[in-house]
Amino acid sequence: MSLSLVYQISRLAAQLSQAPSLRDVVETAIARIMEPFGAQCLAISVIDEGRPRLLGYSGSSPALAMRLTRASTGTLEEETAIDKSPFVDRPLFFKAVETDGPISSYCLLPLAIGDHDAGTLALGFDHRRDFRADERAALAAVAQLLAQSIGRARQFETERRLAQELQQGLLPAALPHYGEVDIATRYVTPTIGTAGGDWYDVLNLPDGTIGLVIGDVEGHTRRAAAIMGQIRSVIRAYTAEGHRPADVLTRTNRLLADLGTDLLATCCCVWLDPEAETAEISSAGHPVPLLGHPGQRFTAPELPQGIPLGVRPDTCYGSGQIPLPEGTILVLYTDGLVHSHSVQLDDGIAALHERLAAPDDLRLEVLADRLLEITGTDDRRDDDAAVLIAQFLGLRAGRRHRVGRTFVQRHDLRAVGDVRKFLRKQATMWNWEAVSSDLELAVTELVTNALVHADSEVEVRLREYADRLRVDVRDSDPRPPLPTPVLASGEADTESEHGRGLLIVDALASSWGNSPSGRGKSVWFELTRPPPSQRDESRRGSGEAGPASRTERSRRSSRRA
C-alpha cells in the first residue's frame, strides 16, 4: 500500500475517533474519503430495525443514494448492473458501468457494525477505475474504520435517547393553564454525556396560588436523573400539604439526607399570589430568579440564599417576599443556561441580561428559545439546562375569563367538529368573529395532525391578549413538526402530509412556532385583530366587492403551495 494511502487512512482514523455523533461521523467520512480517493459521490446506508436507512449522502448522483434506501438486503455478483445493488457482504468493485448519471465506476464496501447490524459504503467515480490491489485494501480498511465509528456513535445515541426518555418522563406531563400568568418552559439535554439532573415544575397550590419550582442535581448520569425524580416527587408531596416554600425546602433537605445520597442538589421555589400581587421566594443554593418589572431592567432581588440540599440535614431555609406588579416577568433558570466549558459564568450571566433587555413585546416562547442559545445549540451542548419564564398578566376586569381550553380523546377524529364549535363560541364571546374562519381552519389542521401522528390526547388552549389571540395545540409527541412543500410530482408520505398542514397555519397566522410542553410539545400560533373597517366588512359578509378576505387569500395561497 502506498504511503499516500496509509496517510489518508491515518488521518481518517484520527478524525473519526473524535466524532461523537452519527452526524459528525458522516461529515468526517465525506471530508476525508471523497476527495482523497477522487470520488464524485458517497453514500452510507445501514440496516436500522430491519430496514435500509440512509445515514448520509454527498455528490452528483442521487441514484446511488436512492437505490440504497429503497432496496432490500442481499448480495451482488461481479459486474451486476448498478440499479440492483443494495447491501453487500463483501467488497465489490465495478470498473465500468452504464448509468443515466455521471457515474462510470463505483465500489460497494460492507460495513460490519456490531454482531448483527450491517451497512454499505458506496463510492462513485466519473471515470473508469481499475481499482488496484492496494486501493482495494485501502478502501476495505476505510470501511472497517467507518463501521467501528458508526457502531460507536449509534450506541452513544441510543444511550443518550434512553437518558432523554428517562429525563422527559420525570418532567411534568403537562403544565397548568392560568388566566393570570403566562408561562414558557424549556429543558434541553447535553449532547456529551447521558443525562442530567435539571428540572422544573409548575404547581397548583392548595390555597389557590401558583407554585414555580426549578432545580438541579449535580452530575450527568442516570443516577442524577433518578435523584431528581425523587426530589420533584417529594416537593410535590410537601406542597400538597400546604407548606410554604421555605418549609418545603427544609423538609426536602431532611429527607434527602435520609436517602443517603452523596449528590448535592440546588432548588428554588416561588409561590405566586395573584390576588395579593406578591411572590414568596426561597432558594437552596440555586440562582435567584431574575425579576423584570414593566419598563425596568431585569435584576436579581435581594433574598436569603440557603446552602444546597443534602449538605446539612438540620438546615432551616428562609424566604423573602417581593411585589408583583402587572406585567412583571420572572426568569428561573439552572446554571447550564449560563455556564459551560466554552462559556464562563460571568460571560453567560452578562449574555443572559443582554437577551433579557430585548424589546418589551418579545413573546415568552421566543425569549425562552433565545436564552437557550447562550451556552450552545441542540447539537452542541455540554450540560443540560432548564428555564422557566412566568409573566403576571394582572387581574383586570374580565381577565380571568379570557382563557379557554378543550380536550380531544386519542384517535377521536369525530371530535374535531366539537373543537370547531368550541372555537366559534369563544370567538363570539370574546368579539373575535372577524378571524373565526381562520381560527377554525388552522386549529382543525393542527388537531387532526396531532390525532393522526402523536397517538395521544390533544389539548387546545386559547388565550386572549390586548392585540392578539394565541392558540396552543398540545400533544405527547416530542418530535417537532416541520412544514413540507407540496411536491409537483404528487408524491406523498405520512410525514409530508403532516407537514403540509403547517403551510396552512403559516399562511393564516401572524406568527407561529412549536415548543416543548411537559413530556410532549405545543404547536402555537397567533392571530391579530383586524382593523375596525375590516371587522365591519366581515360582519356584513357581502364579499362581493373589494379585496378578498384574508381567509380566502390564505386558502388560495395554500392551494398554490
C-alpha positions in Angstrom: 0.0 0.0 0.0 1.4 3.4 -1.0 2.4 5.9 1.7 -0.2 8.4 0.5 -3.0 5.8 1.1 -1.6 5.0 4.5 -1.5 8.7 5.3 -5.2 9.1 4.3 -6.3 6.2 6.4 -4.4 7.6 9.4 -6.0 11.0 9.0 -9.4 9.4 8.7 -8.9 7.3 11.8 -7.7 10.3 13.8 -10.8 12.4 12.9 -13.3 9.6 13.3 -12.0 9.0 16.8 -13.2 12.5 17.7 -16.6 12.2 16.1 -19.2 11.5 18.9 -22.4 11.6 16.8 -23.6 10.0 13.6 -23.7 13.4 12.0 -20.1 14.0 12.9 -19.1 10.6 11.6 -20.9 11.2 8.2 -19.4 14.7 7.8 -15.9 13.3 8.6 -16.4 10.5 6.0 -17.4 12.9 3.3 -14.5 15.2 4.0 -11.8 12.5 4.4 -12.9 9.9 1.8 -14.3 11.6 -1.2 -11.6 14.0 -2.2 -8.6 11.8 -1.2 -9.9 8.9 -3.2 -11.2 11.0 -6.1 -14.9 10.0 -5.7 -17.7 12.1 -7.1 -20.4 10.7 -4.8 -20.6 8.9 -1.5 -23.5 7.2 0.2 -23.6 5.5 3.6 -26.5 3.2 4.4 -27.2 0.9 7.3 -29.9 -1.6 8.4 -32.0 0.0 11.0 -34.7 -2.2 12.6 -34.6 -4.4 9.6 -35.0 -1.6 7.1 -32.4 0.3 5.0 -31.6 3.8 6.3 -29.5 6.4 4.5 -27.2 8.0 7.0 -25.5 10.4 4.6 -25.0 11.3 1.0 -22.9 13.7 -0.9 -22.2 14.1 -4.6 -23.7 14.5 -8.0 -25.6 11.2 -8.5 -28.7 10.8 -6.3 -29.5 7.5 -7.9 -26.8 5.8 -5.8 -28.4 7.0 -2.6 -31.9 6.3 -3.7 -31.1 2.7 -4.6 -29.5 2.1 -1.1 -32.6 3.4 0.7 -35.2 1.5 -1.5 -33.6 -1.9 -2.0 -33.7 -4.8 0.4 -30.7 -6.7 1.8 -28.8 -9.1 -0.4 -25.5 -9.7 -2.2 -24.2 -8.7 -5.6 -22.3 -10.6 -8.2 -19.4 -9.0 -10.0 -20.3 -6.7 -12.9 -24.1 -6.6 -11.9 -25.9 -3.5 -13.0 -25.9 -0.5 -10.7 -29.6 -0.4 -10.0 -29.6 -3.9 -8.5 -27.0 -3.4 -5.7 -28.5 -2.9 -2.3 -26.3 -4.2 0.6 -23.3 -6.4 0.3 -21.4 -8.9 2.4 -18.0 -8.5 0.7 -16.2 -5.7 -1.2 -17.4 -5.3 -4.8 -15.7 -3.2 -7.4 -17.2 -2.2 -10.7 -14.7 -0.9 -13.2 -17.1 0.4 -15.9 -20.9 0.6 -15.9 -23.6 2.3 -17.9 -25.8 4.6 -15.9 -28.1 7.6 -16.6 -25.9 9.8 -14.4 -22.2 10.8 -14.4 -21.0 7.7 -12.6 -18.8 5.4 -14.7 -17.5 3.1 -12.0 -18.2 2.5 -8.4 -17.5 0.3 -5.4 -19.6 -1.2 -2.6 -17.9 -1.9 0.7 -19.6 -3.8 3.5 -19.8 -2.1 6.9 -19.8 -4.7 9.7 -21.4 -2.8 12.6 -21.6 -5.0 15.7 -22.7 -8.6 15.7 -26.0 -8.2 13.8 -26.0 -4.8 12.2 -24.8 -4.2 8.6 -24.4 -1.4 6.2 -22.8 -0.3 3.0 -20.3 2.4 2.0 -20.8 3.3 -1.7 -18.4 5.4 -3.7 -19.0 6.5 -7.3 -16.4 7.8 -9.8 -16.9 9.7 -13.1 -14.3 7.7 -14.9 -13.3 4.1 -15.5 -11.3 2.9 -12.5 -9.4 -0.3 -12.4 -9.0 -0.4 -8.5 -5.5 -1.6 -8.0 -4.9 -4.1 -5.2 -3.5 -1.5 -2.8 -6.5 0.7 -3.5 -8.9 -2.1 -2.7 -7.1 -2.9 0.5 -7.1 0.8 1.5 -10.9 1.1 0.8 -11.6 -2.0 2.8 -9.6 -0.5 5.7 -11.6 2.7 5.4 -14.9 0.8 5.5 -13.7 -1.0 8.6 -12.8 2.3 10.4 -16.1 3.8 9.3 -18.1 0.8 10.6 -16.5 1.0 14.0 -17.2 4.7 14.3 -20.8 4.2 13.2 -21.3 1.5 15.7 -19.8 3.6 18.5 -21.9 6.6 17.5 -25.1 4.6 17.3 -24.5 3.1 20.8 -23.8 6.6 22.1 -27.0 8.0 20.6 -29.0 5.0 21.9 -27.8 5.6 25.4 -28.5 9.3 25.0 -32.0 8.7 23.7 -32.7 6.4 26.7 -31.4 9.0 29.1 -33.6 11.7 27.4 -36.7 9.5 27.6 -35.9 8.9 31.3 -35.5 12.6 32.0 -38.5 13.6 29.9 -40.6 11.0 31.8 -39.6 12.8 35.1 -40.7 16.2 33.9 -44.3 17.2 34.3 -46.6 15.7 31.7 -48.4 19.0 31.1 -48.3 22.4 32.7 -51.4 24.0 34.3 -53.2 26.8 32.4 -53.8 30.1 34.2 -55.6 33.3 33.2 -53.4 35.5 35.4 -50.0 34.1 34.5 -48.4 33.2 31.1 -45.7 30.5 31.3 -43.0 29.3 29.0 -40.6 26.4 29.9 -37.6 24.7 28.2 -35.4 21.7 29.1 -32.5 20.6 26.9 -30.2 17.6 27.4 -26.4 17.6 26.9 -25.0 16.2 23.7 -22.0 14.9 25.6 -22.9 12.6 28.4 -26.0 10.7 29.1 -28.4 12.5 31.4 -28.7 15.5 33.7 -30.4 16.4 36.9 -32.1 19.7 35.9 -35.9 20.0 36.2 -38.8 22.5 36.5 -42.3 22.2 37.7 -45.5 24.3 37.9 -47.9 23.5 40.7 -51.5 24.3 41.7 -51.2 25.1 45.4 -53.9 24.2 47.9 -54.7 27.9 48.7 -55.3 28.7 45.0 -51.9 30.3 44.4 -49.3 29.1 41.9 -46.0 27.4 42.6 -43.0 27.6 40.3 -40.1 25.2 41.1 -36.7 24.8 39.4 -33.7 22.7 40.5 -30.5 21.0 39.6 -28.9 17.7 40.8 -25.2 17.6 40.3 -23.8 15.1 37.7 -24.7 13.9 34.3 -25.7 10.3 35.0 -28.9 8.3 35.2 -28.5 8.3 39.0 -28.6 12.1 38.9 -31.8 11.9 36.9 -33.3 9.4 39.4 -32.5 11.6 42.4 -34.1 14.5 40.5 -37.2 12.5 40.1 -37.3 11.7 43.8 -36.8 15.3 44.8 -39.5 16.5 42.5 -42.0 14.0 43.9 -41.1 15.0 47.5 -41.6 18.7 46.7 -44.9 17.9 45.2 -46.0 15.9 48.2 -45.0 18.7 50.7 -46.6 21.3 48.5 -49.9 19.4 48.5 -49.8 19.5 52.3 -49.9 23.3 52.1 -46.3 24.2 53.3 -44.7 27.5 52.4 -41.6 27.4 50.1 -39.0 27.6 52.9 -40.7 24.8 54.8 -40.8 22.7 51.6 -37.1 23.1 51.1 -36.3 22.4 54.8 -38.3 19.2 54.8 -36.9 18.1 51.4 -33.4 18.6 52.6 -34.0 16.4 55.6 -35.5 13.7 53.5 -32.6 13.9 51.0 -30.2 13.3 53.8 -32.2 10.2 54.9 -31.9 8.8 51.4 -28.1 8.6 51.9 -27.1 10.1 48.6 -23.8 11.9 48.1 -25.2 14.1 45.3 -26.0 17.7 46.1 -29.0 19.5 44.7 -30.0 23.1 44.4 -33.6 24.3 44.2 -35.7 27.4 44.1 -39.4 27.7 45.0 -41.5 30.6 44.0 -45.1 30.9 45.3 -47.1 33.4 43.2 -50.2 35.1 44.8 -52.0 36.9 42.0 -54.7 38.3 44.4 -52.0 40.0 46.6 -49.7 40.7 43.7 -46.7 39.2 45.5 -44.3 36.4 45.2 -42.6 34.5 48.0 -39.2 33.0 47.1 -37.0 30.5 48.8 -33.7 29.2 47.5 -31.4 26.3 48.4 -28.1 27.2 46.8 -29.9 28.0 43.5 -29.5 31.1 41.3 -32.1 33.7 42.4 -34.8 34.4 39.8 -34.3 37.5 37.7 -37.2 39.9 38.1 -38.3 42.3 35.4 -40.9 45.0 36.2 -42.6 46.8 33.3 -40.3 49.4 31.8 -37.3 48.4 34.0 -34.2 46.2 33.6 -34.1 42.7 35.0 -32.5 42.4 38.4 -31.9 39.8 41.0 -33.8 40.6 44.1 -32.0 40.5 47.5 -33.3 37.3 49.1 -32.0 34.8 51.7 -29.7 32.3 50.0 -29.5 28.9 51.7 -27.0 26.2 51.1 -27.7 23.3 48.6 -29.9 20.4 49.6 -28.1 17.4 51.1 -25.2 19.3 52.8 -26.6 19.5 56.4 -29.8 17.7 57.5 -30.7 20.3 60.1 -30.6 23.3 57.8 -33.6 25.6 58.0 -34.2 27.8 54.9 -35.6 31.3 54.8 -37.7 33.1 52.3 -38.4 36.7 51.0 -41.4 38.4 49.6 -41.4 40.7 46.6 -44.1 42.8 44.9 -45.5 41.6 41.7 -47.0 44.4 39.6 -49.0 43.7 36.5 -46.6 42.8 33.6 -43.8 41.5 35.8 -41.7 38.7 34.3 -39.8 36.1 36.4 -37.0 34.1 34.9 -35.9 31.0 36.7 -33.0 29.0 35.3 -30.3 26.4 36.1 -26.6 27.1 35.7 -26.4 25.1 32.5 -28.1 28.1 30.8 -25.2 30.4 31.6 -22.2 28.2 32.2 -20.4 25.6 30.1 -16.9 24.5 29.1 -16.9 27.2 26.4 -18.8 30.0 28.3 -17.5 31.4 31.5 -20.1 32.1 34.2 -19.7 35.9 34.2 -19.9 36.0 30.4 -23.0 33.8 30.5 -24.8 35.9 33.1 -23.9 39.0 31.0 -25.3 37.4 27.9 -28.5 36.5 29.9 -29.1 40.1 30.9 -28.3 41.3 27.4 -31.0 39.0 25.9 -33.5 40.0 28.6 -33.0 43.6 27.7 -34.8 42.9 24.3 -37.9 44.8 23.3 -40.9 44.6 25.7 -43.1 42.9 23.1 -40.9 39.8 22.9 -43.0 36.7 23.3 -42.1 34.4 26.2 -41.7 31.4 23.9 -39.3 33.4 21.7 -37.5 34.6 24.7 -37.1 31.1 26.1 -35.5 30.0 22.8 -33.1 32.9 22.7 -31.9 32.2 26.3 -31.0 28.6 25.4 -28.6 29.9 22.7 -26.2 31.4 25.4 -24.3 28.1 26.0 -25.0 26.1 22.9 -27.3 24.7 20.3 -29.2 21.4 20.3 -26.3 19.5 18.7 -23.5 21.3 20.6 -24.3 21.4 24.3 -22.1 20.0 27.2 -24.6 20.5 30.0 -28.3 20.2 30.4 -30.3 23.3 31.1 -33.8 24.3 32.3 -35.5 27.6 32.1 -39.0 28.7 33.4 -40.4 32.1 32.5 -43.6 33.4 34.0 -45.3 36.8 33.4 -48.0 38.1 35.7 -50.8 39.5 33.5 -52.8 41.1 36.2 -56.4 40.8 37.4 -58.2 43.5 35.4 -61.9 43.1 34.9 -62.7 40.1 32.7 -59.0 39.0 32.5 -59.8 35.7 34.3 -62.3 34.7 31.6 -60.0 35.4 28.7 -58.6 31.9 28.6 -60.2 28.7 27.4 -59.4 25.1 26.6 -60.9 21.9 25.4 -59.7 18.3 25.0 -59.9 15.6 22.4 -59.5 12.0 23.3 -56.9 9.8 21.5 -57.9 8.9 17.9 -61.3 10.6 18.2 -61.3 12.4 14.8 -65.0 13.0 15.0 -64.4 15.3 18.0 -62.7 17.8 15.6 -66.2 19.1 14.9 -66.7 19.7 18.6 -63.5 21.7 18.6 -64.8 23.9 15.8 -68.0 24.6 17.8 -65.9 25.5 20.8 -63.8 27.9 18.8 -66.8 29.6 17.3 -68.4 30.0 20.7 -65.2 31.5 22.2 -64.7 33.8 19.2 -68.2 35.1 19.6 -67.9 35.6 23.4 -64.6 37.5 23.0 -65.6 39.5 19.9 -63.1 37.8 17.6 -65.7 36.8 14.9 -63.6 38.6 12.2 -60.9 35.8 12.5 -63.2 32.9 13.4 -62.8 31.2 10.0 -59.0 31.5 10.1 -59.1 30.2 13.7 -61.2 27.2 12.9 -59.2 26.2 9.8 -55.8 26.5 11.5 -56.8 24.6 14.6 -58.5 21.9 12.6 -55.3 21.2 10.7 -53.2 21.1 14.0 -55.7 19.0 15.9 -56.1 16.5 13.0 -52.3 16.2 12.6 -51.9 15.6 16.4 -54.6 12.9 16.5 -53.1 11.1 13.5 -49.4 11.3 14.3 -49.0 11.9 18.0 -51.1 8.9 19.3 -52.2 10.9 22.3 -54.9 13.1 23.8 -54.9 16.6 22.4 -55.5 19.8 24.3 -56.4 23.1 22.7 -55.7 26.2 24.7 -56.9 29.8 23.9 -55.5 33.0 25.4 -56.6 36.5 24.6 -54.2 39.4 24.7 -54.9 43.1 24.1 -53.9 42.9 20.4 -53.8 39.2 19.5 -55.3 35.8 20.1 -53.0 32.9 20.9 -53.8 29.2 20.3 -51.7 26.2 21.7 -52.4 22.7 20.5 -50.6 20.3 22.8 -49.9 16.5 22.5 -47.5 14.0 23.9 -45.2 13.6 20.9 -41.9 15.4 21.5 -40.9 15.5 17.8 -41.2 19.0 16.3 -43.3 19.4 13.2 -41.8 20.7 10.1 -43.6 22.4 7.1 -43.3 20.2 4.0 -43.9 21.7 0.5 -46.4 20.0 -1.9 -44.3 18.2 -4.5 -45.0 18.8 -8.1 -45.0 15.0 -8.8 -47.7 14.4 -6.2 -45.5 12.1 -4.2 -46.5 11.9 -0.5 -45.9 10.1 2.7 -47.2 10.4 6.2 -44.6 12.8 7.3 -45.1 15.2 4.4 -48.8 15.1 4.9 -48.2 16.0 8.5 -46.0 19.0 7.4 -48.4 20.3 4.7 -51.0 21.3 7.3 -48.4 23.7 8.7 -48.3 25.5 5.4 -52.0 26.5 6.1 -51.1 27.6 9.6 -48.2 29.6 8.2 -50.5 31.3 5.7 -53.1 32.2 8.2 -51.2 33.2 11.4 -49.4 36.4 12.1 -46.7 34.2 13.9 -46.4 30.6 14.8 -43.9 28.0 16.2 -43.6 25.0 18.4 -42.1 24.4 21.8 -41.6 21.6 24.4 -44.6 21.2 26.7 -44.0 18.9 29.6 -43.3 15.5 28.0 -44.7 16.5 24.6 -44.9 19.6 22.5 -47.1 22.5 21.8 -47.7 23.9 18.4 -48.8 27.5 18.8 -49.9 30.4 16.5 -51.3 33.9 16.9 -53.9 35.8 15.1 -54.0 39.6 15.3 -57.2 41.6 15.4 -58.0 43.2 12.1 -58.7 47.0 11.8 -62.3 48.1 12.6 -63.1 48.7 8.9 -62.2 45.1 8.1 -64.2 43.8 11.1 -67.3 45.7 9.9 -66.9 44.3 6.4 -66.6 40.8 7.9 -69.8 41.3 9.8 -71.7 42.5 6.7 -70.4 39.3 5.0 -71.1 40.6 1.5 -67.8 39.6 0.0 -68.9 40.9 -3.5 -66.7 43.9 -3.7 -63.3 45.0 -2.5 -60.2 42.8 -1.9 -60.6 39.2 -1.0 -60.7 38.4 2.7 -57.6 37.2 4.5 -59.1 33.7 4.9 -59.7 33.4 1.2 -56.3 34.7 0.3 -54.7 32.2 2.7 -56.8 29.4 1.2 -55.7 30.3 -2.3 -52.1 30.6 -1.1 -52.4 27.1 0.4 -53.8 25.7 -2.8 -51.0 27.2 -4.8 -48.4 25.8 -2.4 
